[in-house]
Amino acid sequence: MQNSTLNKTGLGTSLELIETLIAVFFITALIPFFILNALLSLTQLKSPLTTSTVFDACGGKHFYSQWNHGPLKSSLLLLKILSGEFSFCGISLCNKRPAITLRSNTLKPGIFSVHQLHQTMGYIEMSHSESLKFHENKRSLIFDISLAAKSIVAQMLFDASEKIAPKRFDLLGVSIDNVSKKEALSFIFDEPVESCRSLCFINAHSINLSCSKPDFRSSLNQADCLLADGSGVRLGASIKGVKLRDNINGTDLLPHICRRLQQNGESVFLFGSEPGVAKRAADKLQKKYPGLKIAGTHHGYINQQESDDIVEKINGSGAALCLVALGSPVQERWIEENKHKLECHTVMAVGGLFDFYSGKIARAPRWMREIGMEWLFRLAMEPKVKFKRYVIGNPLYIARILSAYS
């Protein structure tokens, strides 16, 4: 324990020295901008500087100076790094004192933070406190450089701080629910229902399919809830002027669903994918979440007669939730045709979810998921299968978005 503490202390000292040198470099390079900002203020007979207040996630209150006029108004935050009060990467900052304060033993307030990156990208795997602990455990010079680089790219592409955040918005004819992870879970578990409700995830591929297949678009818009999934939808929403709350994809949402099923004592039915995949996914989920009730599983290679049998099997299992992994647009159409027959409270279209949780397909590294580049990993793993979807589909999607909203 003592060696670990000494190592962290030594690491912190080394990083502080490096950050000080970097801050000196940037301050020196920015001197022309500082002079320009000061002159712009003086020409208007106003003070060059103003004092602002910021809070960190641990409850600390900080004052800093920023320019009243000119570019790079917040560049004087570099002085806080030079003084040793702030770091380039550390505890997240906000304009208001947080309702619940967190705790960190090794991090200072940071201009960049893991939580801020996750907020910008709508990444839902970690809570705020988990992201802080993750940073503490992983902290190194390389980690901090990577975090700063990812944060800058995310801010350039996806920052929507000044955009509106409606509860629902239209993207190329598809009506998407703009909800948080908490609200999505509330829809699945908490809202009173009289009949089975449907939930689908919308990504760039879904939008492309809906543009070429009007009947598929109709199937999507018949769903009770459509959740934004992936950086493509986030970018499209940003171009349209919409602030997207969370990136709610099925793979990241499933752990939260499993924990709620455990708490409620409810069960889930897994339907779809190749023979054996749903069963392997169910077995692995039960190992990861002890006590999780799997009502049943069945592969997705069925005909119409077998489809009716599957509905009966799902209903007979007593499942509260049914996950359907048949791929788009088949799964959405199946749900539209059978939702009124199902007795579970929620049915969800989940695409390749079982492939990930069965171990059939590996997920992208965390750093790629954090910046919305998981699709690139999928393309590298399955170049022939995913070529049309990503290499052709992504540029087509961007062209459609720009044509409609730019």
Buried (B, 14 or more C-beta within 10 A) or exposed (E): EEEEEEEBEEBBEEBBEBBBEBBEEEBEEBEEBBEBBBEBBEEEEEEBBBEBEBBBBBEBEBEBBBBBBBEBBEBBBBBBBBEEBBBBBBBBBEEEEBEEEBEBEBBBBBBBBBBBBBBBBBBBBBEBBEBBBBBBEBBEEEBBBBBBEBBEBBBEBBEBEEBEEEEEBEBBBBBBBBBEBEBBBEBBBEEEEEEBBBBBBBBBBBBBBBBEBEEBBBBBBBBBBBBBBBBBBBBBBBBBEBBBBBBBBBBBBBBBBBEBBBEEEBBBBBBBBBEEBBBBBBBBBBEEBEEBBBBBBBBBEBEEEEEEEBBEBBBEBBBBBBBBBBBBBBBBBBBBEBBEEBBBBBBBBBBBBBBBBBEBBEBBEEEBBBBBBBBBBBBEEEEEEBEEBBEEBBEBBBEBBEEEBE
